[in-house]
Amino acid sequence: METYARNFLRKRAHNLSPIVFVGKQGSDERVIKALDEALANHELIKVKFVDYKSQRRELAADMAKKTSAELISVIGNIAILFREHEEPSERRYHIPKR
């Protein structure tokens, strides 16, 4: 993903609250399922790491890969992920062309 697209999405995610929380169980099947559903409904989401804070970058990249999402950024204990909706008419975020 291009830098300008990441910056655009990072700005849009600024006011969002975390939807998925990674706790003691790590990124198990339930977390991946919740993440997949959240991405399908919202496209752009925040994930908060309550535990596994030292491994947050690796876990965020792995979760993005398992859900076919883009890892936009990891800031502190929050990861921002984006997956464009399959139906163009259902998309909430339209990334401007450069």
N, C-alpha and C positions, 0 to 999 in steps of 0.2 A: 504494500500500500504506500502511496506517495506521501511525502511529508506534509504537504498542504492538506491532504485528506485527513491525516492523523490530527493535525492542529484543529481543523474544522470540527471533528468529532470530539476532541478533548474539550473544546469550548462548550459544545452542546451538553456534555456530560457533567459539567461543573456543578450545576444545581441538582443533579440527580442524587437520590439516596441509594445506598447499597441494597440490592435485592437478594443476593445470595451471600451466605456467610459460610466460611470454611472454618470448622472447629476441630475438635479432637479426632474426628473420623478422617480428616484430610479430604482429598478429592475422591471419595468413593463413588459408587454407582448412583446413590441417591443425590449427591451433590451435582453430578454430571447431568442427571435427568432434570433436576430443578434448573440448572443452568441452561439446558437445551430449551426447556419450556419458557423460561424468562426471555431468552434471545428470540424465540418465535413470536412472543407477545410484544416485546419492547424494542428489539433490534440493538439498542445501545444500553448497556447495563454496567453497574458497578458491582464488584465482588469484594467483600471485606474479609481479610484474614484475621481471625480471632486467635488461632493457633497456627503453627507452622510459619511464623513470621520470617524466620531466617531462610526458608525455602520458597518464599512467595513468588519470586520471579520464575523459577522452574515450574512450580505448580500452575501458575497462571498460563504459561506457555503450553503446558500439557493439557490443561482444560480447554484452551482455545483450539488446540489441534483436535481433541476428541469431539468437539462440537462444531467443527468447521467454521470457527469464528476467527476474527482478527484481534490480536492483542494490541490495543491502542497504546496503553501505557500502564506502568505500575508506579504509583506515587505513594510513598509511605506503606501502609498496609491495605491499600485499595488498588485493585486492578480494574481497568476499563476494557470491556470487550464489545465487539460489534460484529453482527452478522446481518447482512442485508436480507430483507424478506424476499421470498421466492417470487411472489406476485408483485409486479411493478405498481399496481394500483393500491396495494396495501403498505407500501414503503412510507415510513415516517421521516426518514432523513434522506435528503437528496444532496449528495456531495457535488458541489459546483465543479465544473470543468475548469481547468487552469487557463 
